[in-house]
Amino acid sequence: MAKIFMFVYVLIIFLSLFMVEANIPGARCATDEDCPVGEKCIGGNCVE
């Protein structure tokens, strides 16, 4: 039973890390302040 919980726990962490990484490029923005340093908000997306 403990192995099943550990497997589910690791699976959730792995999938959440993948989702965070997948959302970084082309982040949505309203102004240049919403973007990381060195990027500008053009057409609602952060671009270099």
C-alpha positions as a Markdown table, in Angstrom:
| # | Residue | x | y | z |
|---|---|---|---|---|
| 1 | Met | 0.0 | 0.0 | 0.0 |
| 2 | Ala | 2.8 | 2.4 | 0.8 |
| 3 | Lys | 4.4 | 1.7 | -2.6 |
| 4 | Ile | 1.2 | 2.8 | -4.3 |
| 5 | Phe | 1.1 | 6.1 | -2.4 |
| 6 | Met | 4.7 | 6.7 | -3.1 |
| 7 | Phe | 4.2 | 6.0 | -6.8 |
| 8 | Val | 1.2 | 8.4 | -7.0 |
| 9 | Tyr | 3.2 | 11.0 | -5.1 |
| 10 | Val | 6.2 | 10.8 | -7.4 |
| 11 | Leu | 3.9 | 10.8 | -10.5 |
| 12 | Ile | 2.1 | 14.0 | -9.3 |
| 13 | Ile | 5.4 | 15.8 | -8.7 |
| 14 | Phe | 6.8 | 14.7 | -12.1 |
| 15 | Leu | 3.7 | 15.8 | -14.0 |
| 16 | Ser | 3.5 | 19.2 | -12.1 |
| 17 | Leu | 7.2 | 19.9 | -13.0 |
| 18 | Phe | 6.5 | 19.1 | -16.6 |
| 19 | Met | 3.5 | 21.4 | -16.7 |
| 20 | Val | 5.4 | 24.3 | -15.1 |
| 21 | Glu | 8.2 | 23.8 | -17.7 |
| 22 | Ala | 5.8 | 23.6 | -20.5 |
| 23 | Asn | 4.2 | 27.0 | -19.6 |
| 24 | Ile | 7.4 | 29.1 | -19.4 |
| 25 | Pro | 7.9 | 29.8 | -23.1 |
| 26 | Gly | 5.5 | 32.3 | -24.6 |
| 27 | Ala | 4.1 | 33.3 | -21.2 |
| 28 | Arg | 0.9 | 35.3 | -21.3 |
| 29 | Cys | 1.1 | 39.0 | -20.4 |
| 30 | Ala | -0.7 | 42.3 | -20.3 |
| 31 | Thr | 2.2 | 44.7 | -19.9 |
| 32 | Asp | 6.0 | 44.5 | -20.2 |
| 33 | Glu | 6.2 | 44.2 | -16.4 |
| 34 | Asp | 4.5 | 40.8 | -16.5 |
| 35 | Cys | 7.4 | 39.4 | -18.5 |
| 36 | Pro | 10.8 | 38.1 | -17.3 |
| 37 | Val | 13.7 | 40.5 | -17.5 |
| 38 | Gly | 14.8 | 41.2 | -21.1 |
| 39 | Glu | 11.5 | 40.3 | -22.7 |
| 40 | Lys | 8.7 | 42.5 | -24.0 |
| 41 | Cys | 4.9 | 41.9 | -24.2 |
| 42 | Ile | 3.9 | 41.7 | -27.8 |
| 43 | Gly | 0.4 | 40.5 | -28.8 |
| 44 | Gly | -0.2 | 39.2 | -25.3 |
| 45 | Asn | 2.9 | 36.9 | -25.3 |
| 46 | Cys | 6.3 | 37.5 | -23.8 |
| 47 | Val | 9.0 | 37.5 | -26.5 |
| 48 | Glu | 12.7 | 38.3 | -26.5 |
